[in-house]
């Protein structure tokens, strides 16, 4: 697991439905780390980029350049057959 690093300045407000348990977990972890709930969610979700199967799926996806650019993962997919 990666630990929390500096804030992302390109934040955008979104509305998601999450369970009370997850909300409480984010709240408590936020309190523990001293970061806002938004910062905690942002950081934890970026850990998805450690999933090698997910990255392979993106690499094998047709016309994946948009996804690679949007997720800023050029260095993770190593330029393999970007379509």
Buried (B, 14 or more C-beta within 10 A) or exposed (E): EEEBEEEEEEEEEEEEEEEEEEEEBBEEBBEEEEBEEBBBBBBBEBEEBEEEEEBEEBBEBEEBEEBBEEBEBEEBBEEEEBE
